Amino acid sequence: ALSKLKYSRFRHVYSKSVRRSEWYDTGPGHGLAVAANPKMIALAIDVPAGGVVQIAKLCRMGRGRMELGKIKDHEGAVCDVKWNPFNDNVLATGSHDATVRIWHIDDMLRIRCLRISRAHSRRVHTVEWHTTVDNAVFSASLDGRIVLWNIETDDIVYKIEDCNAVSISLSYNCSEFVIVTKSRELSIYDARTGEKQRSTQLVHDGTMLSRVLYYGIPGTNNGNGERLITTGSSRSTRRQLAIYSSRPLDAPLAVVDIDGGSGFLMPMVDNDLNLLYIAGKGDANIRFYELLKEAPFISYLNESSGSKAHTAVCLLPKRGLNVIQCEIMRIFRVDAEQLVIEPLSFFVPRRADGFQADLYPATRSPTPSLSFREWLAGLNREPIMLELKDCLLNCTNKPVTFAKESNRTKLMIADVNNDRKFRFLSQVTKPDYREIKDREDREELLKIKRIKAKLAAESADEINKEQHINEKMGETNGIHIGEKNNGNENTDMSLSSSISETNVPTTLTATNVTLINHKNSSSNPQIAIVIDRSTSLFSIKSGNSVTAKIGSAPSVSVEDHNGLLMKQTEQHKLPMVRRKLSSGNSKLEERSENENNESSHSCFSEEAVVNVLREMERELWKCRSRCEQLEKIVHLQQQDIESLRYEIHWKDSRIDFLQTQLQQLDITRDTSRSS
């Protein structure tokens, strides 16, 4: 072990903080959770009522010159905040009000809420973004439920009940995730289906809150794959650190006794350099270790000591580090007594200035390696890597828009075409003209082929379902007519039609119809149809007690008198429909036997009226459906217009920024030439 420490690259790592005037400082208060990316930092604070998240730019840190944005929509304290790894302007928050919210914060710190999930019934304590797929969020709550949420379509993929997780971590390619439960059980689940794969009991048998982290890359560590880091306490209240192999999940590979502190441990891992940072809640120091492939699997390096205790910590992604000064990590510490965040940087001393390739291997890029449907279908792909030496722009500038697709609104928080380009460029392409069965990677190729066929079949099914729904919407439900003849020739009829009750300001017509009875005008009752759009129900009554209940319909007036058949139209614009058919006479007098033909002719006339009403109802339903579709199209077009305006605005701002950078580069170049 000593020989390994002697030749370690990180033997002399030291920490250094910036000047006090460059710290995040907003006065007194208590911070609960913190998250940072190369552009912004978010701090959840404890307030008497509701939940507040303060957001500031990293380039404008320091009391008196900070510009703050505040999220105040949560009804309870915010427990966890996480930035989207693929978009530096999108934030996820979990709160005591049992909701998970997705926010967009633009470069001017203007905030808008994009999505809200109410899949939990109690406090949401953990929120995790998918690290290879965009628009997917894992959340864990005190109700014992773990939820996978697709924020693009606002769908819940699955819910895992009664798992009581207190900590959750995703594997390198997000094919699995691991949790620690209240009963000190370490369990690994399939991230796509939510099924438990394997589990074991934690070595930490104390009462302290436990944490878990994945580290390593599949296929490394001598074939053992990824490993797990857990923290907790022993029965004698000594804080511990343990390392497990993810396959198989048996006894721990190593257990390290740390100290006798009272605050739970918060582990942070650097997967690129195999470094582990351990901070304890209420401590003033941060320990860092090197993770090894062989026994003893972990070695202590050093620790950084501060003057004040911290309650929350977070790492800055590698894209935001100063690679010229050999900065290998930056940790933000939240003060325990006030709303102060100290940036603590870790450096490797090197004599030569400039970029050190051995300290900065390729790291995760802000580009998803798969689409959500491909990942859900079973495709695994390594994260797209980024070379820090060539990383000139370390922040993302992606639009956030809502788009209509497949009759539903989708949230787009990435530049899809740009992501596809980087995914294609990141793949190693080698020409191989052999048959698939003769290639070494035939299993992977066959799997990709099956997944693509599955996705194509699902897309075809969705298109067929949409066509079926559209056809079904274009058809009217059957109108049922019931007829009951009494001794006095009274008839009861009922018409029913299921029509949407949505208020649609359509133009309606009123029709007057006069039916002819040549022999006896008194045998034909007067029929009047009056429609009032103040309600969505109308009734029809005639001398034969004809009643009808139909949904929204146009204004119609039908009158039966002696004379010719006449129609008269009148335009109306009313919010809802109510029809009423009232007869001039409530009962028909009994007729003699010599007038049976005339009575049958009267019944035929009433059936003709019902047929006219039915045809008019069908036409009205089609008009209403078309109006609803047009309203939806107009609403979506308005959303698209707003999104395009926003995209134009941020592109203009981006162009101005790049022009300013070019001018500064030109000035620097001219200055260097003149000198």
Secondary structure per residue as TSV (DSSP state, phi and psi in degrees):
chain	resnum	aa	ss	phi	psi
A	1	A	-	360.0	-38.5
A	2	L	H	-66.5	-36.9
A	3	S	H	-65.6	-36.0
A	4	K	H	-65.7	-39.7
A	5	L	H	-65.5	-34.5
A	6	K	H	-63.5	-37.0
A	7	Y	T	-104.3	17.2
A	8	S	-	-74.8	139.6
A	9	R	T	-68.7	-20.6
A	10	F	T	-110.4	22.6
A	11	R	T	-61.4	-35.8
A	12	H	T	-113.2	31.7
A	13	V	-	-64.6	136.8
A	14	Y	E	-133.3	160.1
A	15	S	E	-110.0	152.0
A	16	K	E	-151.5	135.0
A	17	S	E	-102.2	159.1
A	18	V	-	-82.6	177.0
A	19	R	-	-63.3	151.7
A	20	R	G	-60.7	-30.4
A	21	S	G	-70.9	-11.4
A	22	E	G	-104.5	8.8
A	23	W	S	-79.5	160.7
A	24	Y	E	-77.1	119.9
A	25	D	E	-145.3	115.5
A	26	T	E	-125.0	20.2
A	27	G	E	96.1	-160.6
A	28	P	E	-71.9	155.2
A	29	G	-	150.6	-178.6
A	30	H	-	-131.9	121.0
A	31	G	E	-88.1	142.5
A	32	L	E	-107.3	-42.3
A	33	A	E	-151.5	152.3
A	34	V	E	-141.1	147.5
A	35	A	E	-149.1	144.9
A	36	A	E	-140.0	150.8
A	37	N	-	-136.8	177.4
A	38	P	S	-62.1	-9.8
A	39	K	S	-109.5	-43.5
A	40	M	E	-137.7	167.6
A	41	I	E	-134.6	139.1
A	42	A	E	-121.8	135.4
A	43	L	E	-130.5	119.1
A	44	A	E	-85.7	128.1
A	45	I	E	-117.9	155.8
A	46	D	-	-91.2	121.1
A	47	V	-	-126.2	160.9
A	48	P	S	-59.9	-35.3
A	49	A	S	-138.9	134.3
A	50	G	S	77.7	-168.8
A	51	G	-	-131.3	140.2
A	52	V	E	-128.3	136.8
A	53	V	E	-123.4	122.0
A	54	Q	E	-94.2	138.5
A	55	I	E	-129.3	132.2
A	56	A	E	-139.3	159.6
A	57	K	E	-84.9	141.6
A	58	L	G	-67.0	-29.0
A	59	C	G	-79.1	-5.2
A	60	R	G	-125.5	42.6
A	61	M	-	-81.0	152.6
A	62	G	S	121.5	136.2
A	63	R	T	-67.5	135.6
A	64	G	T	96.2	-19.3
A	65	R	S	-128.0	12.8
A	66	M	-	-85.8	141.8
A	67	E	-	-106.6	122.3
A	68	L	E	-111.7	138.8
A	69	G	E	-111.2	144.5
A	70	K	E	-127.9	133.6
A	71	I	E	-100.3	120.7
A	72	K	-	-127.0	12.1
A	73	D	-	-83.1	-16.2
A	74	H	-	-70.5	142.4
A	75	E	S	-89.8	-8.4
A	76	G	S	-135.3	172.4
A	77	A	-	-61.9	142.5
A	78	V	E	-85.7	124.1
A	79	C	E	-93.3	-31.1
A	80	D	E	-148.1	142.2
A	81	V	E	-132.9	137.6
A	82	K	E	-144.6	132.6
A	83	W	E	-83.2	145.9
A	84	N	-	-65.8	126.3
A	85	P	T	-68.6	-12.5
A	86	F	T	-110.0	-4.7
A	87	N	-	-148.7	113.0
A	88	D	T	-72.8	-1.9
A	89	N	T	-108.6	7.2
A	90	V	E	-118.2	130.4
A	91	L	E	-127.0	142.3
A	92	A	E	-113.5	138.5
A	93	T	E	-132.2	142.2
A	94	G	E	-120.8	141.1
A	95	S	E	-136.2	170.1
A	96	H	T	-66.6	-19.9
A	97	D	T	-81.5	14.0
A	98	A	S	66.6	26.1
A	99	T	-	-121.5	153.4
A	100	V	E	-117.3	127.5
A	101	R	E	-123.0	145.0
A	102	I	E	-111.6	128.7
A	103	W	E	-121.2	150.9
A	104	H	E	-116.9	123.3
A	105	I	E	-118.0	112.6
A	106	D	-	-79.0	-179.7
A	107	D	T	-68.6	-14.8
A	108	M	T	-96.2	11.2
A	109	L	-	63.8	28.8
A	110	R	-	-87.7	134.1
A	111	I	E	-116.5	138.3
A	112	R	E	-143.9	145.6
A	113	C	E	-87.2	129.1
A	114	L	E	-96.9	-46.6
A	115	R	E	-141.9	153.3
A	116	I	E	-134.5	129.2
A	117	S	E	-113.5	127.8
A	118	R	-	-118.6	41.8
A	119	A	-	-79.8	-11.3
A	120	H	-	-105.2	160.1
A	121	S	S	-113.2	-9.3
A	122	R	S	-136.2	-174.2
A	123	R	-	-56.5	131.7
A	124	V	E	-91.8	113.8
A	125	H	E	-102.4	-15.6
A	126	T	E	-140.1	133.6
A	127	V	E	-130.8	130.4
A	128	E	E	-134.7	131.4
A	129	W	E	-83.1	145.7
A	130	H	-	-65.7	136.0
A	131	T	S	-99.7	-3.4
A	132	T	S	-123.5	-12.2
A	133	V	B	-125.4	135.5
A	134	D	T	-80.1	153.5
A	135	N	T	70.8	26.8
A	136	A	E	-127.5	134.3
A	137	V	E	-133.4	133.1
A	138	F	E	-99.8	140.9
A	139	S	E	-140.1	145.0
A	140	A	E	-128.5	143.6
A	141	S	E	-135.8	167.9
A	142	L	T	-71.7	-10.2
A	143	D	T	-77.8	4.8
A	144	G	S	80.4	16.3
A	145	R	-	-113.4	139.5
A	146	I	E	-115.3	131.5
A	147	V	E	-125.1	135.0
A	148	L	E	-104.3	121.7
A	149	W	E	-120.1	124.1
A	150	N	E	-92.2	103.6
A	151	I	T	-77.9	-14.9
A	152	E	T	-66.0	-46.2
A	153	T	T	-103.6	-1.5
A	154	D	T	61.0	41.0
A	155	D	E	-112.7	145.5
A	156	I	E	-90.4	116.9
A	157	V	E	-73.1	-47.8
A	158	Y	E	-161.1	164.8
A	159	K	E	-130.3	133.7
A	160	I	E	-104.9	119.0
A	161	E	-	-94.6	150.6
A	162	D	S	56.4	40.8
A	163	C	-	-100.5	-22.2
A	164	N	-	52.7	50.2
A	165	A	E	-76.8	140.5
A	166	V	E	-110.8	-13.0
A	167	S	E	-154.0	145.9
A	168	I	E	-142.1	143.9
A	169	S	E	-148.1	142.8
A	170	L	E	-98.6	149.0
A	171	S	-	-73.9	178.1
A	172	Y	T	-61.4	-45.3
A	173	N	T	-103.2	10.1
A	174	C	S	63.1	27.6
A	175	S	S	-81.5	-20.3
A	176	E	E	-138.8	163.6
A	177	F	E	-142.3	152.3
A	178	V	E	-117.4	145.9
A	179	I	E	-132.6	158.1
A	180	V	E	-118.4	130.3
A	181	T	E	-100.1	171.4
A	182	K	T	-63.6	-29.9
A	183	S	T	-84.4	16.5
A	184	R	-	61.0	42.7
A	185	E	E	-106.6	134.1
A	186	L	E	-102.0	115.4
A	187	S	E	-128.9	144.3
A	188	I	E	-116.3	131.4
A	189	Y	E	-118.7	154.2
A	190	D	E	-74.9	122.7
A	191	A	T	-70.6	-20.6
A	192	R	T	-86.1	-37.0
A	193	T	T	-109.5	-18.9
A	194	G	-	79.4	16.4
A	195	E	-	-89.2	140.6
A	196	K	E	-73.6	131.7
A	197	Q	E	-96.6	-49.5
A	198	R	E	-161.0	161.0
A	199	S	E	-156.9	162.7
A	200	T	E	-155.4	169.0
A	201	Q	E	-91.9	137.2
A	202	L	-	-66.7	149.0
A	203	V	S	-75.8	-19.5
A	204	H	-	-80.0	109.0
A	205	D	-	-103.5	14.4
A	206	G	S	-87.0	-177.0
A	207	T	S	-95.2	-2.3
A	208	M	S	-69.9	147.4
A	209	L	-	-62.7	133.2
A	210	S	-	-99.5	153.9
A	211	R	E	-131.8	156.8
A	212	V	E	-141.3	147.7
A	213	L	E	-143.3	140.7
A	214	Y	E	-84.5	145.3
A	215	Y	E	-152.1	160.3
A	216	G	S	97.5	172.2
A	217	I	-	-120.8	136.9
A	218	P	T	-57.4	138.6
A	219	G	T	90.4	-5.9
A	220	T	-	-100.4	-166.4
A	221	N	T	55.1	45.2
A	222	N	T	59.8	37.8
A	223	G	T	84.9	-2.5
A	224	N	T	-80.7	-7.3
A	225	G	-	73.9	-152.2
A	226	E	-	-75.5	159.1
A	227	R	E	-125.0	166.6
A	228	L	E	-120.2	143.0
A	229	I	E	-116.3	126.2
A	230	T	E	-123.8	148.0
A	231	T	E	-126.4	152.1
A	232	G	E	179.1	-151.5
A	233	S	E	-141.1	156.6
A	234	S	-	-87.0	177.4
A	235	R	T	-65.8	-24.6
A	236	S	T	-90.9	19.9
A	237	T	S	62.1	26.9
A	238	R	-	-91.1	130.2
A	239	R	E	-72.0	138.1
A	240	Q	E	-130.3	160.1
A	241	L	E	-133.4	131.4
A	242	A	E	-130.6	151.7
A	243	I	E	-122.6	129.5
A	244	Y	E	-120.4	154.8
A	245	S	E	-91.5	135.0
A	246	S	S	-73.7	-23.0
A	247	R	S	-140.4	110.3
A	248	P	S	-82.6	161.4
A	249	L	-	-94.5	85.1
A	250	D	-	-117.9	-138.4
A	251	A	S	-66.8	153.4
A	252	P	-	-66.3	147.4
A	253	L	S	-73.8	-33.9
A	254	A	E	-154.8	147.3
A	255	V	E	-131.0	126.7
A	256	V	E	-116.9	126.5
A	257	D	E	-87.4	123.8
A	258	I	E	-96.0	-68.1
A	259	D	E	-164.4	-170.7
A	260	G	-	-107.8	29.0
A	261	G	-	-66.5	164.7
A	262	S	S	-100.6	-21.1
A	263	G	S	-84.2	145.0
A	264	F	-	-69.2	154.3
A	265	L	E	-88.7	144.0
A	266	M	E	-120.1	98.5
A	267	P	E	-81.7	146.6
A	268	M	E	-138.1	132.8
A	269	V	E	-121.1	140.8
A	270	D	E	-102.8	101.5
A	271	N	T	-72.9	-18.1
A	272	D	T	-78.3	-39.5
A	273	L	T	-107.7	1.0
A	274	N	T	58.0	48.4
A	275	L	E	-114.8	142.8
A	276	L	E	-120.6	130.4
A	277	Y	E	-114.4	130.5
A	278	I	E	-120.4	122.1
A	279	A	E	-123.9	139.0
A	280	G	E	-106.3	141.2
A	281	K	T	-66.2	125.7
A	282	G	T	90.3	-4.6
A	283	D	-	-87.1	165.7
A	284	A	S	-113.7	2.3
A	285	N	E	-124.3	160.9
A	286	I	E	-130.1	121.3
A	287	R	E	-92.2	148.7
A	288	F	E	-135.8	141.9
A	289	Y	E	-127.8	161.2
A	290	E	E	-108.0	130.7
A	291	L	E	-91.4	128.4
A	292	L	-	-109.4	158.2
A	293	K	S	-80.8	-25.4
A	294	E	S	-123.1	173.6
A	295	A	T	-58.3	138.6
A	296	P	T	-86.0	11.0
A	297	F	-	71.8	-17.4
A	298	I	E	-154.0	141.4
A	299	S	E	-137.9	137.6
A	300	Y	E	-75.6	134.7
A	301	L	E	-105.2	-63.1
A	302	N	E	-169.0	-174.8
A	303	E	E	-149.0	153.2
A	304	S	E	-108.0	135.4
A	305	S	E	-112.8	136.8
A	306	G	-	-116.9	177.1
A	307	S	S	-93.9	-22.5
A	308	K	S	-127.6	153.2
A	309	A	-	-76.2	157.3
A	310	H	E	-122.7	153.1
A	311	T	E	-111.3	-21.1
A	312	A	E	-150.1	148.4
A	313	V	E	-139.9	160.6
A	314	C	E	-156.5	157.6
A	315	L	E	-96.8	151.7
A	316	L	-	-96.0	132.0
A	317	P	-	-55.8	152.0
A	318	K	G	-59.7	-22.7
A	319	R	G	-63.5	-21.9
A	320	G	G	-97.3	6.6
A	321	L	S	-84.7	159.4
A	322	N	-	-91.8	95.3
A	323	V	G	-74.8	-19.4
A	324	I	G	-71.6	-33.7
A	325	Q	G	-95.0	13.9
A	326	C	T	61.8	38.5
A	327	E	E	-82.0	117.1
A	328	I	E	-99.0	-16.1
A	329	M	E	-162.3	149.3
A	330	R	E	-134.2	126.0
A	331	I	E	-117.4	135.2
A	332	F	E	-101.4	123.2
A	333	R	E	-106.9	128.3
A	334	V	E	-94.5	123.6
A	335	D	E	-63.8	145.2
A	336	A	S	-78.9	-16.6
A	337	E	S	-113.2	-17.6
A	338	Q	E	-151.0	169.3
A	339	L	E	-82.8	71.3
A	340	V	E	-126.8	132.1
A	341	I	E	-120.1	124.3
A	342	E	E	-102.2	121.0
A	343	P	E	-79.0	120.8
A	344	L	E	-115.8	115.3
A	345	S	E	-101.5	146.6
A	346	F	E	-115.7	129.6
A	347	F	E	-122.2	151.0
A	348	V	-	-107.6	119.5
A	349	P	-	-68.3	126.2
A	350	R	-	-136.6	141.1
A	351	R	S	-73.1	-40.5
A	352	A	S	-81.1	139.3
A	353	D	-	-87.5	157.4
A	354	G	S	110.6	-174.7
A	355	F	-	-74.9	129.7
A	356	Q	-	-106.4	108.5
A	357	A	G	-65.7	-31.4
A	358	D	G	-72.1	-20.0
A	359	L	G	-90.2	-14.2
A	360	Y	-	-132.2	73.9
A	361	P	-	-68.7	171.5
A	362	A	-	-59.2	133.7
A	363	T	E	-118.1	175.4
A	364	R	E	-64.2	136.9
A	365	S	-	-98.6	161.5
A	366	P	S	-82.0	44.7
A	367	T	S	-131.2	123.9
A	368	P	-	-67.2	143.8
A	369	S	S	-90.2	-11.9
A	370	L	B	-144.6	159.8
A	371	S	-	-85.9	160.3
A	372	F	H	-63.1	-38.7
A	373	R	H	-67.1	-39.0
A	374	E	H	-64.1	-44.3
A	375	W	H	-64.8	-43.0
A	376	L	H	-66.5	-27.5
A	377	A	T	-75.9	-11.1
A	378	G	T	118.5	5.6
A	379	L	-	-84.7	129.9
A	380	N	-	-109.2	138.8
A	381	R	-	-150.0	141.2
A	382	E	-	-68.0	154.6
A	383	P	-	-61.1	149.3
A	384	I	-	-75.7	127.0
A	385	M	E	-96.5	158.5
A	386	L	E	-131.0	131.2
A	387	E	-	-85.4	118.6
A	388	L	G	-69.4	-22.4
A	389	K	G	-65.4	-35.8
A	390	D	G	-98.1	9.1
A	391	C	-	-85.8	95.9
A	392	L	S	-86.1	-41.4
A	393	L	-	-107.5	104.9
A	394	N	-	-87.1	-4.5
A	395	C	S	-110.0	151.7
A	396	T	-	-92.9	148.7
A	397	N	-	-136.5	80.4
A	398	K	-	-113.1	143.5
A	399	P	-	-75.0	156.6
A	400	V	-	-124.5	113.5
A	401	T	E	-137.1	162.9
A	402	F	E	-109.2	130.3
A	403	A	E	-126.3	146.8
A	404	K	E	-91.8	125.4
A	405	E	E	-150.1	128.5
A	406	S	T	57.3	46.5
A	407	N	T	59.7	27.1
A	408	R	E	-148.4	158.9
A	409	T	E	-92.0	129.5
A	410	K	E	-115.2	143.5
A	411	L	E	-92.3	123.7
A	412	M	E	-113.6	112.5
A	413	I	-	-115.8	26.0
A	414	A	S	-149.9	160.7
A	415	D	-	-86.1	97.5
A	416	V	H	-61.8	-46.1
A	417	N	H	-64.2	-39.8
A	418	N	H	-65.4	-40.4
A	419	D	H	-63.9	-40.9
A	420	R	H	-61.7	-39.9
A	421	K	H	-62.1	-47.1
A	422	F	H	-68.5	-33.8
A	423	R	H	-63.6	-40.7
A	424	F	H	-67.1	-42.7
A	425	L	H	-69.8	-26.0
A	426	S	H	-78.5	-16.2
A	427	Q	S	-80.6	136.5
A	428	V	-	-82.9	114.5
A	429	T	-	-107.3	122.0
A	430	K	-	-125.4	129.0
A	431	P	-	-67.2	124.6
A	432	D	-	-141.7	112.2
A	433	Y	-	-99.3	12.2
A	434	R	S	-75.5	161.9
A	435	E	-	-66.5	153.5
A	436	I	G	-61.2	-36.2
A	437	K	G	-68.0	-18.4
A	438	D	G	-96.0	-3.7
A	439	R	S	-91.1	153.4
A	440	E	T	-70.1	-30.8
A	441	D	T	-98.6	33.1
A	442	R	H	-65.5	-34.6
A	443	E	H	-63.9	-42.7
A	444	E	H	-66.8	-40.0
A	445	L	H	-65.8	-41.7
A	446	L	H	-64.6	-37.1
A	447	K	H	-64.2	-43.9
A	448	I	H	-62.7	-39.4
A	449	K	H	-64.0	-42.6
A	450	R	H	-64.5	-41.1
A	451	I	H	-65.7	-41.8
A	452	K	H	-63.2	-39.7
A	453	A	H	-65.0	-38.4
A	454	K	H	-64.5	-43.3
A	455	L	H	-65.1	-38.7
A	456	A	H	-64.6	-39.7
A	457	A	H	-65.8	-39.7
A	458	E	H	-64.2	-40.3
A	459	S	H	-63.2	-41.4
A	460	A	H	-64.0	-39.9
A	461	D	H	-63.0	-40.8
A	462	E	H	-63.5	-41.5
A	463	I	H	-63.5	-41.9
A	464	N	H	-64.2	-39.5
A	465	K	H	-64.2	-41.5
A	466	E	H	-62.8	-43.3
A	467	Q	H	-63.2	-40.0
A	468	H	H	-64.5	-40.7
A	469	I	H	-65.5	-42.4
A	470	N	H	-63.7	-40.6
A	471	E	H	-65.5	-37.8
A	472	K	H	-68.0	-36.6
A	473	M	H	-66.7	-28.5
A	474	G	T	-80.4	-7.1
A	475	E	S	-103.8	148.9
A	476	T	-	-95.0	150.1
A	477	N	-	-71.1	154.7
A	478	G	-	-63.5	146.1
A	479	I	-	-103.5	117.4
A	480	H	-	-93.9	130.1
A	481	I	-	-119.7	124.6
A	482	G	-	-113.4	133.5
A	483	E	-	-124.3	133.0
A	484	K	-	-134.1	119.1
A	485	N	B	-100.8	128.2
A	486	N	-	-102.6	178.8
A	487	G	T	-64.5	-31.7
A	488	N	T	-92.1	22.3
A	489	E	-	63.2	26.1
A	490	N	-	-79.7	142.4
A	491	T	B	-126.4	136.1
A	492	D	-	-111.0	127.6
A	493	M	B	-129.6	149.8
A	494	S	-	-137.8	136.5
A	495	L	-	-119.2	134.0
A	496	S	-	-133.3	140.9
A	497	S	-	-151.2	130.4
A	498	S	-	-91.1	109.7
A	499	I	-	-127.0	144.2
A	500	S	-	-58.1	141.4
A	501	E	-	-93.5	15.6
A	502	T	-	-68.5	136.5
A	503	N	-	-73.1	114.2
A	504	V	-	-125.9	116.2
A	505	P	-	-76.4	74.5
A	506	T	-	-93.8	161.5
A	507	T	E	-89.1	124.0
A	508	L	E	-114.8	163.3
A	509	T	E	-123.4	148.0
A	510	A	-	-111.2	133.9
A	511	T	-	-123.7	132.4
A	512	N	-	-107.2	125.7
A	513	V	-	-123.9	129.6
A	514	T	-	-113.7	123.1
A	515	L	-	-99.0	151.4
A	516	I	-	-102.8	133.7
A	517	N	-	-133.0	106.8
A	518	H	S	-73.5	-30.9
A	519	K	S	-90.6	-43.8
A	520	N	-	-143.9	110.8
A	521	S	G	-73.5	-26.8
A	522	S	G	-72.3	-17.4
A	523	S	G	-74.6	-18.4
A	524	N	S	-99.4	114.1
A	525	P	-	-72.2	152.4
A	526	Q	-	-73.5	129.7
A	527	I	E	-117.4	126.6
A	528	A	E	-128.5	132.5
A	529	I	E	-116.5	117.5
A	530	V	E	-119.1	129.9
A	531	I	E	-117.2	128.7
A	532	D	-	-123.2	119.2
A	533	R	T	-81.7	13.3
A	534	S	T	-71.7	-20.8
A	535	T	S	-132.7	172.6
A	536	S	S	-106.0	19.5
A	537	L	-	-129.8	136.3
A	538	F	B	-134.0	156.5
A	539	S	E	-126.8	150.3
A	540	I	E	-121.6	128.2
A	541	K	-	-134.2	139.2
A	542	S	-	-133.6	-174.2
A	543	G	T	-63.7	-24.1
A	544	N	T	-96.1	20.1
A	545	S	-	56.6	50.0
A	546	V	B	-87.3	118.3
A	547	T	-	-119.8	145.0
A	548	A	-	-143.0	138.3
A	549	K	-	-122.8	114.3
A	550	I	B	-133.4	156.5
A	551	G	S	-71.2	-155.8
A	552	S	S	-58.6	136.7
A	553	A	-	-153.6	163.6
A	554	P	-	-73.9	163.2
A	555	S	-	-70.6	127.3
A	556	V	-	-135.8	137.9
A	557	S	-	-130.9	119.9
A	558	V	-	-120.8	124.1
A	559	E	-	-124.5	138.2
A	560	D	-	-111.2	111.5
A	561	H	-	-135.7	175.3
A	562	N	S	-75.2	138.7
A	563	G	S	135.8	-159.7
A	564	L	-	-87.2	163.2
A	565	L	-	-77.8	119.6
A	566	M	-	-126.0	148.5
A	567	K	-	-130.5	137.4
A	568	Q	-	-138.3	133.9
A	569	T	-	-113.2	149.5
A	570	E	-	-146.2	136.7
A	571	Q	E	-83.6	137.8
A	572	H	E	-139.4	148.6
A	573	K	E	-131.4	99.7
A	574	L	-	-127.9	151.3
A	575	P	S	-73.4	-39.7
A	576	M	S	-132.8	171.6
A	577	V	-	-119.2	134.7
A	578	R	-	-140.8	124.4
A	579	R	E	-109.8	143.6
A	580	K	E	-143.6	123.4
A	581	L	E	-109.4	111.5
A	582	S	E	-117.0	139.2
A	583	S	E	-95.1	148.8
A	584	G	S	-69.3	-30.9
A	585	N	-	-119.9	133.7
A	586	S	S	-77.6	-26.3
A	587	K	S	-138.1	151.5
A	588	L	-	-98.2	136.9
A	589	E	-	-73.4	149.9
A	590	E	-	-66.8	138.3
A	591	R	-	-103.2	157.0
A	592	S	-	-78.0	169.4
A	593	E	G	-67.1	-27.3
A	594	N	G	-74.9	-3.7
A	595	E	G	-109.3	18.1
A	596	N	H	-64.0	-37.5
A	597	N	H	-63.8	-38.9
A	598	E	H	-66.2	-37.7
A	599	S	H	-65.1	-41.5
A	600	S	H	-64.1	-36.3
A	601	H	H	-65.3	-35.6
A	602	S	H	-65.2	-42.0
A	603	C	H	-62.8	-40.2
A	604	F	H	-62.3	-36.2
A	605	S	H	-65.7	-40.2
A	606	E	H	-65.2	-39.4
A	607	E	H	-63.2	-36.2
A	608	A	H	-64.5	-38.3
A	609	V	H	-63.4	-43.6
A	610	V	H	-61.9	-40.4
A	611	N	H	-63.5	-39.7
A	612	V	H	-62.6	-44.0
A	613	L	H	-61.8	-41.1
A	614	R	H	-64.5	-43.1
A	615	E	H	-63.2	-40.9
A	616	M	H	-65.5	-36.7
A	617	E	H	-64.7	-40.2
A	618	R	H	-63.3	-44.9
A	619	E	H	-62.5	-40.4
A	620	L	H	-64.0	-41.2
A	621	W	H	-61.6	-41.6
A	622	K	H	-63.1	-40.8
A	623	C	H	-64.6	-43.1
A	624	R	H	-64.1	-42.6
A	625	S	H	-61.7	-41.3
A	626	R	H	-65.1	-39.6
A	627	C	H	-64.7	-40.8
A	628	E	H	-62.8	-42.4
A	629	Q	H	-62.3	-40.9
A	630	L	H	-65.3	-38.7
A	631	E	H	-62.8	-42.6
A	632	K	H	-63.0	-41.9
A	633	I	H	-62.9	-42.1
A	634	V	H	-63.4	-41.6
A	635	H	H	-63.2	-44.4
A	636	L	H	-66.8	-36.5
A	637	Q	H	-65.8	-35.9
A	638	Q	H	-64.3	-41.2
A	639	Q	H	-62.4	-41.9
A	640	D	H	-62.9	-38.7
A	641	I	H	-63.8	-44.1
A	642	E	H	-63.3	-40.7
A	643	S	H	-64.3	-41.1
A	644	L	H	-66.2	-37.5
A	645	R	H	-62.8	-43.4
A	646	Y	H	-64.3	-42.5
A	647	E	H	-62.8	-40.8
A	648	I	H	-62.8	-39.6
A	649	H	H	-63.7	-47.9
A	650	W	H	-72.0	-27.5
A	651	K	H	-69.6	-38.4
A	652	D	H	-62.7	-42.6
A	653	S	H	-62.9	-39.0
A	654	R	H	-65.6	-41.1
A	655	I	H	-63.0	-42.4
A	656	D	H	-62.2	-41.1
A	657	F	H	-64.0	-44.6
A	658	L	H	-66.1	-37.0
A	659	Q	H	-63.9	-39.5
A	660	T	H	-63.3	-42.1
A	661	Q	H	-63.3	-40.3
A	662	L	H	-64.8	-39.6
A	663	Q	H	-63.2	-42.1
A	664	Q	H	-64.1	-38.9
A	665	L	H	-65.2	-39.6
A	666	D	H	-63.7	-41.2
A	667	I	H	-64.4	-42.7
A	668	T	H	-63.4	-41.3
A	669	R	H	-65.5	-42.3
A	670	D	H	-64.5	-38.7
A	671	T	H	-65.0	-42.6
A	672	S	H	-65.6	-36.3
A	673	R	H	-68.6	-41.4
A	674	S	H	-67.9	-31.7
A	675	S	-	-76.3	360.0
